[in-house]
Amino acid sequence: MKYLKQMIKYLKQMIKNLKQMIKYLEQMIKYLEQMIKNLEQMIKNLKQMIKYLEQMIKYLEQMMKLTTKLIIRKKMWKSANLI
């Protein structure tokens, strides 16, 4: 009888521990789901940033071409004025 009471006590404690473990796991799932959402948003933001940077590179390349043309024209004007 004493053995059965002890067994019941042990099983009750085990049930309590398992319930607590379930709570922790459910909380962990919530945190992980939030982390996934945050990571997905971060990926989206990074993709957008890449698009903006690619666009900026195109604009800078255009500016370089225009600047080169202006420098060439300026040199041509200088040489034309020296003659």
Backbone as ProteinMPNN parsed JSONL, in Angstrom:
{"seq_chain_A": "MKYLKQMIKYLKQMIKNLKQMIKYLEQMIKYLEQMIKNLEQMIKNLKQMIKYLEQMIKYLEQMMKLTTKLIIRKKMWKSANLI", "coords_chain_A": {"N_chain_A": [[0.826, -1.195, 0.0], [1.867, 1.223, 0.843], [3.828, 1.468, -1.044], [2.317, 1.803, -3.372], [1.092, 4.285, -2.873], [3.329, 5.896, -2.892], [4.102, 5.534, -5.521], [1.918, 6.69, -6.844], [2.195, 9.324, -6.006], [4.649, 9.904, -7.178], [3.936, 9.653, -9.877], [2.05, 11.708, -10.117], [3.682, 13.909, -9.718], [5.254, 13.626, -11.942], [3.385, 14.063, -13.968], [2.767, 16.734, -13.444], [5.28, 17.89, -13.994], [5.467, 17.29, -16.721], [3.328, 18.77, -17.736], [4.267, 21.308, -17.211], [6.484, 21.292, -18.862], [5.22, 21.176, -21.338], [4.023, 23.707, -21.361], [6.342, 25.32, -21.485], [7.363, 24.494, -23.947], [5.302, 25.265, -25.674], [5.483, 28.018, -25.358], [8.026, 28.404, -26.37], [7.582, 27.709, -29.025], [5.926, 29.837, -29.784], [7.799, 31.959, -29.582], [9.629, 31.134, -31.507], [8.032, 31.193, -33.812], [7.563, 33.936, -33.967], [10.156, 34.78, -34.347], [10.667, 33.676, -36.845], [8.858, 35.17, -38.401], [10.036, 37.69, -38.08], [12.516, 37.233, -39.3], [11.683, 36.682, -41.904], [10.667, 39.174, -42.589], [13.001, 40.634, -42.436], [14.461, 39.49, -44.534], [12.858, 40.292, -46.665], [13.204, 43.083, -46.463], [15.961, 43.238, -46.96], [16.082, 42.33, -49.594], [14.729, 44.41, -50.83], [16.492, 46.471, -50.267], [18.695, 45.655, -51.771], [17.636, 45.986, -54.341], [17.376, 48.814, -54.387], [20.071, 49.526, -54.101], [21.159, 48.44, -56.435], [19.874, 50.04, -58.273], [20.958, 52.495, -57.553], [23.618, 52.068, -58.284], [23.324, 51.951, -61.065], [22.536, 54.627, -61.59], [24.84, 55.964, -60.685], [26.712, 54.967, -62.476], [25.724, 56.105, -64.821], [26.122, 58.797, -64.183], [28.903, 58.831, -64.088], [29.513, 58.357, -66.79], [28.407, 60.655, -67.954], [29.941, 62.623, -66.681], [32.469, 61.976, -67.638], [32.079, 62.555, -70.369], [31.654, 65.319, -70.154], [34.16, 66.158, -69.195], [35.781, 65.48, -71.339], [34.7, 67.194, -73.3], [35.281, 69.647, -72.106], [38.078, 69.617, -72.21], [38.363, 69.591, -74.943], [37.346, 72.113, -75.569], [39.18, 73.711, -74.246], [41.51, 73.111, -75.692], [40.699, 73.999, -78.171], [40.472, 76.703, -77.72], [43.089, 77.398, -77.296], [44.265, 77.329, -79.712]], "CA_chain_A": [[0.0, 0.0, 0.0], [2.773, 2.362, 0.926], [4.499, 1.51, -2.337], [1.35, 2.359, -4.336], [0.964, 5.711, -2.578], [4.552, 6.523, -3.363], [4.017, 5.473, -6.982], [0.926, 7.696, -7.244], [2.831, 10.616, -5.761], [5.662, 10.063, -8.217], [3.235, 9.858, -11.153], [1.464, 13.05, -10.079], [4.789, 14.836, -9.92], [5.647, 13.471, -13.338], [2.346, 14.752, -14.75], [2.996, 18.158, -13.22], [6.485, 18.255, -14.755], [5.144, 17.209, -18.15], [2.481, 19.932, -18.046], [5.165, 22.46, -17.223], [7.291, 21.166, -20.072], [4.327, 21.548, -22.443], [3.926, 25.172, -21.337], [7.601, 25.871, -21.979], [7.46, 24.192, -25.377], [4.347, 26.139, -26.368], [6.077, 29.356, -25.343], [9.151, 28.361, -27.297], [6.982, 27.718, -30.369], [5.518, 31.224, -30.039], [9.005, 32.75, -29.82], [10.198, 30.721, -32.795], [7.155, 31.714, -34.864], [7.838, 35.368, -34.058], [11.49, 34.901, -34.926], [10.513, 33.386, -38.272], [8.235, 36.359, -38.996], [11.048, 38.75, -38.106], [13.507, 36.88, -40.309], [11.05, 36.864, -43.208], [10.625, 40.621, -42.823], [14.38, 41.054, -42.672], [14.785, 39.054, -45.892], [12.128, 41.195, -47.561], [13.893, 44.378, -46.407], [17.254, 43.112, -47.614], [15.83, 42.263, -51.034], [14.393, 45.773, -51.245], [17.732, 47.241, -50.207], [19.485, 45.242, -52.932], [17.056, 46.676, -55.505], [17.753, 50.223, -54.311], [21.514, 49.637, -54.343], [21.374, 48.198, -57.864], [19.414, 51.254, -58.951], [21.951, 53.529, -57.272], [24.782, 51.755, -59.118], [22.995, 52.386, -62.433], [22.594, 56.088, -61.614], [26.239, 56.37, -60.551], [27.371, 54.669, -63.755], [25.287, 57.148, -65.753], [26.814, 60.041, -63.799], [30.297, 58.693, -64.503], [29.554, 58.545, -68.242], [28.174, 62.077, -68.233], [31.096, 63.367, -66.199], [33.542, 61.722, -68.607], [31.756, 63.346, -71.563], [31.894, 66.734, -69.834], [35.605, 66.374, -69.097], [36.296, 65.451, -72.719], [34.267, 68.439, -73.947], [36.038, 70.754, -71.514], [39.43, 69.542, -72.769], [38.261, 70.002, -76.348], [37.173, 73.577, -75.581], [40.464, 74.313, -73.878], [42.447, 72.979, -76.81], [40.196, 74.844, -79.256], [40.76, 78.097, -77.346], [44.536, 77.624, -77.353], [44.68, 77.429, -81.127]], "C_chain_A": [[0.871, 1.26, 0.0], [3.483, 2.566, -0.415], [3.589, 2.143, -3.389], [1.171, 3.854, -4.121], [2.184, 6.476, -3.101], [4.553, 6.594, -4.902], [3.05, 6.536, -7.501], [1.52, 9.09, -7.088], [3.86, 10.916, -6.854], [5.007, 10.359, -9.571], [2.595, 11.246, -11.224], [2.538, 14.112, -10.335], [5.243, 14.803, -11.377], [4.653, 14.186, -14.258], [2.526, 16.265, -14.636], [4.198, 18.653, -14.032], [6.208, 18.258, -16.258], [4.268, 18.392, -18.59], [3.328, 21.197, -18.131], [6.015, 22.454, -18.489], [6.464, 21.564, -21.304], [4.188, 23.062, -22.51], [5.185, 25.813, -21.909], [7.732, 25.665, -23.483], [6.495, 25.058, -26.195], [4.88, 27.562, -26.447], [7.234, 29.434, -26.334], [8.644, 28.404, -28.744], [6.554, 29.14, -30.729], [6.724, 32.097, -30.366], [9.6, 32.423, -31.19], [9.351, 31.226, -33.965], [7.4, 33.212, -35.064], [9.207, 35.607, -34.709], [11.435, 34.653, -36.437], [9.893, 34.586, -38.99], [9.254, 37.488, -39.129], [12.097, 38.484, -39.182], [12.948, 37.05, -41.718], [10.991, 38.349, -43.567], [12.021, 41.153, -43.143], [14.807, 40.686, -44.093], [14.121, 39.978, -46.907], [12.819, 42.559, -47.623], [15.234, 44.336, -47.129], [17.11, 43.039, -49.132], [15.52, 43.65, -51.581], [15.649, 46.637, -51.269], [18.618, 46.91, -51.402], [18.967, 45.94, -54.186], [17.474, 48.142, -55.533], [19.235, 50.407, -54.633], [21.843, 49.404, -55.814], [20.973, 49.427, -58.678], [20.43, 52.387, -58.759], [23.2, 53.307, -58.126], [24.532, 52.219, -60.552], [23.093, 53.905, -62.548], [24.032, 56.58, -61.539], [27.013, 56.101, -61.844], [26.996, 55.715, -64.807], [25.997, 58.467, -65.461], [28.267, 59.997, -64.232], [30.428, 58.925, -66.011], [29.382, 60.012, -68.603], [29.371, 62.932, -67.829], [32.263, 63.203, -67.171], [33.313, 62.54, -69.873], [32.031, 64.827, -71.325], [33.38, 67.053, -69.776], [36.212, 66.415, -70.496], [35.936, 66.751, -73.44], [35.062, 69.636, -73.429], [37.454, 70.784, -72.081], [39.42, 69.993, -74.221], [38.131, 71.524, -76.448], [38.485, 74.279, -75.26], [41.435, 74.261, -75.053], [42.001, 73.842, -77.989], [40.514, 76.307, -78.975], [42.249, 78.416, -77.442], [45.008, 77.854, -78.778], [44.472, 78.807, -81.676]], "O_chain_A": [[0.632, 2.213, -0.742], [3.703, 3.695, -0.853], [4.051, 2.936, -4.21], [1.104, 4.613, -5.088], [2.063, 7.559, -3.675], [4.958, 7.597, -5.489], [3.34, 7.208, -8.491], [1.352, 9.938, -7.965], [3.929, 12.027, -7.379], [5.476, 11.218, -10.317], [2.601, 11.881, -12.278], [2.322, 15.077, -11.068], [5.573, 15.835, -11.961], [5.056, 14.84, -15.22], [2.443, 16.982, -15.633], [4.136, 19.701, -14.675], [6.674, 19.143, -16.975], [4.449, 18.94, -19.677], [3.13, 22.041, -19.006], [6.234, 23.496, -19.106], [6.978, 22.223, -22.207], [4.23, 23.641, -23.596], [5.107, 26.735, -22.72], [8.164, 26.565, -24.204], [6.841, 25.526, -27.279], [4.746, 28.23, -27.472], [7.387, 30.426, -27.048], [9.237, 29.077, -29.587], [6.791, 29.597, -31.847], [6.686, 32.882, -31.313], [10.018, 33.312, -31.932], [9.892, 31.638, -34.992], [7.439, 33.694, -36.196], [9.376, 36.521, -35.515], [12.091, 35.352, -37.209], [10.352, 34.973, -40.065], [9.324, 38.156, -40.16], [12.515, 39.4, -39.89], [13.651, 37.506, -42.62], [11.235, 38.729, -44.712], [12.191, 42.011, -44.009], [15.445, 41.487, -44.777], [14.743, 40.394, -47.884], [12.998, 43.122, -48.703], [15.601, 45.283, -47.826], [17.914, 43.612, -49.867], [15.988, 44.023, -52.657], [15.843, 47.438, -52.184], [19.228, 47.807, -51.984], [19.752, 46.428, -54.999], [17.878, 48.656, -56.576], [19.608, 51.334, -55.352], [22.701, 50.084, -56.377], [21.642, 49.8, -59.642], [20.719, 53.139, -59.689], [23.776, 54.268, -58.636], [25.411, 52.808, -61.181], [23.674, 54.414, -63.507], [24.405, 57.513, -62.251], [27.857, 56.898, -62.255], [27.842, 56.154, -65.585], [26.422, 59.169, -66.379], [28.812, 61.001, -64.691], [31.348, 59.611, -66.456], [30.106, 60.55, -69.441], [29.763, 63.85, -68.549], [32.959, 64.168, -67.488], [34.246, 63.151, -70.395], [32.576, 65.51, -72.192], [33.811, 68.101, -70.256], [37.044, 67.269, -70.802], [36.78, 67.34, -74.116], [35.463, 70.515, -74.192], [37.973, 71.855, -72.397], [40.332, 70.68, -74.68], [38.74, 72.146, -77.318], [38.859, 75.274, -75.882], [42.099, 75.249, -75.367], [42.84, 74.36, -78.727], [40.797, 77.067, -79.901], [42.628, 79.569, -77.646], [46.03, 78.499, -79.011], [44.768, 79.058, -82.844]]}, "name": "protein", "num_of_chains": 1, "seq": "MKYLKQMIKYLKQMIKNLKQMIKYLEQMIKYLEQMIKNLEQMIKNLKQMIKYLEQMIKYLEQMMKLTTKLIIRKKMWKSANLI"}
